[in-house]
Amino acid sequence: MFSYYQTTTEYSCGVDLHSRQMYICVMDRNGEVLVHRNVRGNNFEYFLKLVEPYKHSLTVCCECTFNWYWFADACMDAGFEFILGHALYMRAIHSFKSKNDRQDCFQIAHLLRSNLIPPAYVYPREKRAVRALLRQRTTFVWKRSEILTSLSMGVMANGNKPLNSCNKPRDTWLEELRAVYADADPILMLSVETSMHMVKEFDSIIGKLDWALHKHTKDHFGVEYNTLKTTPGIGVTLGLIVLYEIDDIRRFKSVQDFLSYCRLAKGTVASAGKIKGTQGGKIGNGYLKYAFHEAAVQGKRRNPELTKYYQRLEAKKGKHLANGILACKLARAVYFMLRDHKVFDIGKLTRKRAA
């Protein structure tokens, strides 16, 4: 269950923000529209002139779109109270038969003055560059995995045994791959050589990013980083993802809110006392879901106690549900570890609840 923002200012400003323009609407507590017009070119100086008479008690709100960073920073620097609205929840609250920018900004202002804005998290500007770099690194890893999978499938498509690229130097694996295609068609060999070159380039780039990310994290967030790495399955890379995607664990009021944000808990659809199904499985942070599921897979392989616990879950719930349950358990543990500044305790995770 999300909470609504409670406005404390006399005037509310709704902004429908786009890449080249923004439509604004300023409204007082009684719902009277004071300013309602388009700002072409996203001219923030002109925006300041429009809201000048109301800036002493003004809250500005826009939806969480791809380009909100600059506008949020500019509003905060100007001394305005800025609220980032959750776009998906806001769309569920209000709707019109016809939709345009003028109506959208009016409705945002109306929801803001009515205390019906579901807020999203305004990620701190000083950490955005590191998080963006980390997400870029994750994308490079996924692209490299796609190329490796394509190469492996190509080897098997030509009647050869698959080559395992893990646990061996990359150059050794590439030489084995060249030997497989030694007598192949020159065009096919060109395709393979191109993929191999891309893999080596990704290796070099990912290595440079890892060095920069680890150095920055150890210098600025060493305590939290080392605490996370005590969790089975969370190593140097997954620890970075979890640390920067969470940012501040105190922004979650409860562990249930945290699990929902990690996409590890779905909402239910109920009517007349009966549960009809689930929904909201894709609302939240996909990177955290990926990180905790990967941690569950790695943890059950390397930690003997966690392996036994997973085997009990698998026997009781099945393989698919067991991995999700273990990921949820690890996320719960991380929440309390960061909140209470304590290292991982396997006994608290595996022990049975009292009846």
Beta strands, then each sheet from edge to edge (+ up, - down):
strand 1: 11-17
strand 2: 21-28
strand 3: 33-40
strand 4: 58-63
strand 5: 81-85
strand 6: 267-271
strand 7: 274-279
sheet 1: 3+ 2- 1+ 4+ 5+
sheet 2: 6+ 7-
end
